Amino acid sequence: MSARIDIGAPKPGNRHAGLVLGGLVVGFVVVVALLSLVWTPYDLSDINIAEKLRPPSSAHWFGTDQYGRDTLSLMMAGAVASMAVSLAAVSIGLLFGVPLGLLAAAWRGVPGEAMMRVNDFVFAFPVLIVAILLRQALGTGAFAGAANVMVAIGVFNIAVFARVSYGAALPLWARDFIMAARSAGKSRLSIAFQHVLPNMANVLIVQATAQLSLGILAEASLSYLGFGVQPPMQSWGRMLAETPTLMWAAPRLAIIPGLAIVVTVLALNIMGDGLRDRLDPRMSRER
């Protein structure tokens, strides 16, 4: 008598470990960001040149920067901008991109193709070009810098969510329950939002987590180049932009925000994979 060992089968307890682990890390970052709105260990405006570039200690867990400011406080405040910009950009993409993709799938033919070709034209514009144009239009103030990066990434997300929605909605229009709704006299618009949209929500949720991670990377890149968040606002990308001349004197000033970006993006991707396995029946591991 021989025993069969299925090496590829995941253990029941590990089926959603990625979702839980990623969710815990992302939740921790969100809690830290919300906490920084009401409390940080030190005031961000406290500049003490005598305390500049201090190494980590019991008074300053992550040390101080070139102006003597507490690095932990800056990291907490930076989480707000990095997460808020990414979340706002994804919200813009969902708000405008999903209806565009739904309508293009509902009115196939010339109207739908025209919508998607316009969407492809928008998709061809790099985020950096949009950020430069917005900076010229809105200026370089603190609020304008945050708005620039939100809108620039949001415009890109509109095109992404429109393409995803269009691709997910097209097969649904051939399903029996859609045929039944059309036979009942419902309009294409009501079918799109009442029947098609709920049945593709799992795809949109997974895509949203992916775009959140890309949004954090895009914000960091734009802020590093000077087209994103501007002083006195803080973000992890802004912190990286201030460190090139300090790499030998205090490399931790680049390592700490860099690790925060990497860990948060990785956690969002892991959470997205877990959500895909949890929500998509075709990817489910429960057999």
Number of C-alpha atoms within 10 A of each C-alpha: 3 4 5 6 7 7 7 6 11 12 10 10 7 10 17 18 14 20 22 17 16 23 19 14 17 20 14 13 19 17 14 18 22 15 14 19 11 7 14 17 15 14 12 16 10 11 15 14 13 10 16 16 21 18 14 15 10 7 10 17 14 20 22 27 26 21 15 17 24 30 27 21 20 25 22 25 24 23 27 23 22 27 23 19 28 24 21 19 28 30 18 21 25 23 15 17 26 23 20 23 27 27 22 25 28 21 14 13 10 10 13 18 14 13 18 21 11 11 20 15 10 15 18 10 13 13 19 18 11 17 22 17 14 20 20 10 11 13 13 20 15 15 16 18 24 23 21 27 31 26 20 26 29 28 23 25 28 27 26 24 26 28 22 19 27 23 15 21 22 17 11 19 19 10 11 10 13 18 13 11 16 15 10 9 9 13 12 18 14 12 19 21 14 12 16 25 19 11 13 16 14 17 16 18 16 20 19 21 22 19 28 27 23 19 28 27 20 24 29 27 19 24 25 20 14 16 23 32 32 18 13 11 18 22 31 32 29 27 22 20 18 14 20 11 10 15 12 9 11 18 13 22 23 19 14 18 24 16 13 15 20 15 16 23 23 16 24 26 22 21 26 25 21 23 24 20 20 18 16 14 11 9 13 14 15 11 4
